[in-house]
Amino acid sequence: MLYDLFSIMAPVLACAAIGFIWARSGYEFNPEFVSRLVLNVGAPCLMLSVLSSVAMDIASFQRMALACVLIAVVMAVLGSIIPRLRGDDVRAFLPSFMFPNVGNMGLPVCMLAFGEQGLALALAFFMVLSVAHFPAGILLAGGRAAGGFSGLLKMPILYAIVAGVLLLVFEVRLPTPVKNSVELIGGMTIPLMLITLGVSLQRLHIAQWRQALFYSVMRIGGGLLVGLLVVWLLQLEGVERGVVIVQAAMPVAVFNYLFAERFQREPKAVAGMVVMSTLISFATLPVILALIKNGW
């Protein structure tokens, strides 16, 4: 069991270590550029590649989307109440409750733990959350909501979701030239996500560690409990259950820091939460995976 868990986490740690060492060595790396490249090009191609080759019906996609929405809504409620009770800026801390790192960490962990089917389900979760992340994240941080509805229409992820759903509904397989292209481009997504995570961990620093620790525990522990509640309400089983629980218990997404820095909405506090929650997740994820493997 320990060897199996190490086999799941080792590639995650290895890629993150590459990014950490790269940044520590002083080499140039632009996390925002890479993140946008991955989100706008790599991830949509990965989704099309996976959904065109893995057997997943539209009902599974709908269940994952519903689970994602429910978890985000409940975490939004917690993210509105807890900072207010502590006297903190709700708009600074709310995104960290709502938007965990279901991409950089969630996708590779689900792929390694649950195989191609797990990756397909995790992608469905990731894509639905990502559509809301940019407009909501920018709005909460204090900017204009990504151009409103017109800004949303410019997001490639939206079209990837529509195309992916059509592939599932009509059971269509991509033509070989298209399939080979999106498979090659999509293949860069997961390694780049993890390397970017490692770079971010090296560059970001923890400020006010007690506050960062508290909110990190709320994000991971609260997300885990909400995830367990949602899989119980939706009566999810098997790989679907495992993917939802894992995605719900992910640490704070790096993009929350980028938004906070751009609009100066307590960026040091958000950076501390990203680092602290990610470090904690390296310890909690193997435990969560072990419990899931044992039928939890």
C-alpha positions in Angstrom: 0.0 0.0 0.0 2.8 2.5 0.9 4.6 1.7 -2.3 1.4 2.2 -4.3 0.8 5.6 -2.6 4.4 6.6 -3.2 4.0 5.6 -6.9 1.1 8.0 -7.1 2.8 11.0 -5.4 6.3 10.5 -6.7 5.7 12.0 -10.2 3.8 14.9 -8.6 6.7 15.6 -6.2 9.3 15.1 -9.0 7.8 17.7 -11.3 7.2 20.2 -8.5 10.8 19.7 -7.4 12.0 20.5 -11.0 10.1 23.8 -10.9 11.4 24.6 -7.4 15.0 23.9 -8.3 14.7 25.8 -11.6 13.4 28.9 -9.8 15.9 28.6 -7.0 18.7 28.5 -9.6 17.6 31.9 -10.9 16.5 30.8 -14.4 13.8 32.8 -16.1 10.3 31.4 -15.7 7.0 33.3 -16.2 4.3 31.4 -14.2 1.5 33.7 -15.4 2.4 33.1 -19.1 2.7 29.3 -18.6 -0.5 29.2 -16.6 -2.5 31.0 -19.3 -0.9 28.8 -22.0 -2.0 25.7 -20.1 -5.4 27.0 -19.3 -6.2 28.3 -22.7 -4.4 25.8 -24.9 -3.1 22.8 -23.1 -6.1 22.0 -20.9 -8.8 22.2 -23.6 -6.7 20.0 -25.8 -6.2 17.5 -23.0 -9.9 17.4 -22.3 -10.7 16.8 -26.0 -8.0 14.1 -26.2 -9.2 12.3 -23.1 -12.9 12.5 -23.7 -12.5 11.2 -27.2 -10.7 8.1 -26.1 -12.1 7.3 -22.7 -15.5 5.7 -22.1 -17.5 8.2 -20.0 -21.2 8.8 -20.5 -22.9 12.2 -20.3 -24.5 11.2 -17.0 -21.1 10.9 -15.4 -20.1 14.3 -16.7 -23.3 15.8 -15.3 -22.7 14.2 -11.9 -19.2 15.6 -11.8 -20.4 19.1 -12.8 -23.1 19.0 -10.2 -20.7 17.9 -7.5 -18.3 20.7 -8.5 -21.1 23.3 -8.3 -22.4 22.1 -4.9 -18.9 22.0 -3.4 -18.1 25.5 -4.7 -21.4 26.9 -3.3 -21.0 25.4 0.2 -17.4 26.5 0.3 -18.4 30.0 -0.8 -20.8 30.1 2.2 -18.0 29.1 4.5 -15.7 31.5 2.9 -18.1 34.3 3.5 -18.8 33.5 7.1 -15.4 32.5 8.6 -13.3 35.5 7.5 -16.0 37.9 8.6 -16.1 36.2 12.1 -12.3 36.7 12.3 -12.4 40.3 11.1 -10.6 39.5 7.9 -11.2 40.8 4.4 -13.9 38.5 3.0 -13.1 39.4 -0.7 -9.4 38.5 -0.1 -10.0 35.1 1.5 -13.3 33.9 -0.2 -11.6 32.8 -3.5 -9.3 30.5 -1.6 -12.3 28.6 -0.2 -14.1 28.4 -3.5 -11.2 27.7 -5.9 -8.8 24.9 -4.9 -5.9 23.6 -7.0 -7.9 21.1 -9.0 -5.7 21.6 -12.0 -2.0 21.7 -11.1 -2.4 19.0 -8.4 -5.8 17.6 -8.9 -5.4 16.4 -12.4 -2.1 14.5 -12.0 -3.2 13.0 -8.7 -6.5 11.7 -10.1 -4.8 10.4 -13.2 -2.2 8.5 -11.2 -4.6 7.3 -8.6 -7.6 6.4 -10.7 -6.2 6.0 -14.3 -7.6 7.4 -17.5 -11.2 7.3 -16.3 -10.1 9.3 -13.2 -8.4 11.9 -15.4 -11.5 12.3 -17.5 -13.7 12.8 -14.5 -11.2 15.2 -12.9 -11.1 17.2 -16.1 -14.8 17.6 -16.0 -14.6 18.9 -12.5 -11.6 21.2 -13.4 -13.3 22.6 -16.5 -16.5 23.5 -14.8 -14.7 25.2 -11.9 -12.3 27.1 -14.3 -15.2 28.7 -16.2 -16.2 30.4 -12.9 -12.7 31.0 -11.6 -11.5 33.8 -13.9 -14.6 36.0 -13.8 -15.4 35.4 -10.1 -11.7 35.6 -9.1 -11.1 38.9 -10.8 -14.4 40.3 -9.5 -13.8 39.3 -5.9 -10.2 40.7 -6.0 -11.6 44.1 -7.0 -11.3 44.2 -10.8 -13.9 44.1 -13.5 -15.4 40.7 -14.1 -13.2 39.7 -17.1 -15.4 41.8 -19.4 -18.6 40.2 -18.2 -20.4 37.8 -20.5 -18.3 38.8 -23.5 -15.2 37.9 -21.5 -16.6 34.5 -20.7 -17.2 33.9 -24.4 -13.5 34.4 -25.1 -12.4 31.6 -22.7 -11.3 28.5 -24.7 -12.3 26.3 -21.8 -16.0 27.1 -22.4 -15.8 25.8 -26.0 -13.7 22.8 -24.8 -16.6 21.9 -22.5 -19.2 22.2 -25.2 -17.1 20.2 -27.6 -16.4 17.5 -24.9 -20.1 17.2 -24.1 -20.9 16.8 -27.8 -18.3 14.1 -28.1 -19.9 12.3 -25.2 -23.5 12.7 -26.3 -23.0 11.6 -29.9 -20.2 9.1 -29.1 -17.9 10.7 -31.7 -14.2 10.0 -32.1 -11.9 12.7 -33.4 -10.3 12.2 -36.8 -6.8 10.8 -36.4 -5.0 14.0 -37.4 -7.0 16.0 -34.9 -6.7 13.4 -32.2 -2.9 13.2 -32.6 -2.6 16.9 -32.5 -4.7 17.5 -29.4 -3.1 14.5 -27.7 0.4 15.9 -28.3 -0.5 19.5 -27.2 -2.5 18.2 -24.2 0.4 16.1 -23.1 2.3 19.2 -22.0 -0.5 20.2 -19.6 0.1 18.1 -16.5 3.9 18.4 -16.3 3.8 22.2 -16.9 1.1 22.6 -14.3 3.3 20.8 -11.7 6.5 22.6 -12.7 4.7 25.9 -12.4 3.5 24.8 -8.9 7.1 24.1 -7.9 8.2 27.6 -9.2 5.4 29.2 -7.3 6.4 27.4 -4.1 9.9 28.7 -4.4 8.9 32.3 -5.1 6.0 32.8 -2.7 6.6 33.2 1.0 4.5 32.6 4.1 3.4 35.8 5.9 1.6 35.5 9.2 2.0 31.8 9.4 -0.8 31.3 12.0 -3.3 32.9 9.7 -2.0 30.9 6.8 -2.2 27.7 8.8 -5.7 28.4 9.9 -7.1 29.1 6.4 -5.1 26.2 4.9 -6.7 23.8 7.4 -10.1 25.3 6.6 -9.5 24.9 2.8 -8.3 21.3 3.0 -10.3 20.0 6.0 -13.4 21.9 5.1 -13.2 20.9 1.5 -12.8 17.3 2.5 -15.9 17.3 4.7 -17.9 19.1 2.1 -16.7 16.6 -0.5 -17.8 13.7 1.7 -21.2 15.4 2.2 -21.7 15.9 -1.6 -20.7 12.3 -2.6 -23.2 11.1 0.1 -26.0 13.4 -1.2 -25.4 12.4 -4.8 -24.8 8.7 -3.9 -21.5 8.6 -5.9 -19.6 5.4 -5.9 -16.3 4.1 -7.2 -14.0 6.3 -9.2 -16.5 9.2 -9.3 -16.6 9.2 -5.5 -12.8 9.1 -5.2 -12.3 11.9 -7.7 -14.8 14.2 -6.1 -13.3 13.7 -2.6 -9.7 14.3 -3.8 -10.6 17.4 -5.9 -12.6 18.8 -3.0 -9.6 18.4 -0.6 -7.0 20.2 -2.8 -5.0 23.2 -1.5 -5.4 26.8 -2.5 -5.0 27.5 -6.2 -2.0 29.6 -7.3 -4.3 31.7 -9.6 -5.9 33.1 -6.4 -2.5 34.7 -5.6 -2.2 36.1 -9.1 -5.5 37.8 -8.8 -4.7 39.1 -5.3 -1.4 40.5 -6.5 -2.8 42.1 -9.6 -5.5 44.0 -7.6 -3.5 44.3 -4.3 -6.1 42.4 -2.3 -3.8 41.1 0.5 -1.4 39.3 -1.8 1.1 38.3 1.0 -1.7 36.6 3.0 -2.9 34.7 -0.1 0.6 33.7 -1.0 1.1 32.3 2.5 -2.1 30.2 2.1 -1.0 28.9 -1.3 2.4 27.7 0.1 1.1 26.5 3.5 -1.9 24.6 2.1 0.2 23.0 -0.7 2.8 21.8 1.8 0.1 20.4 4.0 -1.5 18.6 1.1 1.7 16.7 0.4 1.0 15.0 3.8 -2.8 14.8 3.6 -3.3 13.5 0.1 -1.6 10.1 0.7 -3.8 9.6 3.8 -6.9 10.5 1.9 -5.9 8.2 -1.0 -5.2 5.4 1.4 -8.6 5.8 3.0 -10.3 5.9 -0.4 -8.5 2.8 -1.5 -9.7 1.0 1.7 -13.3 1.8 0.8 -13.8 5.0 2.8 
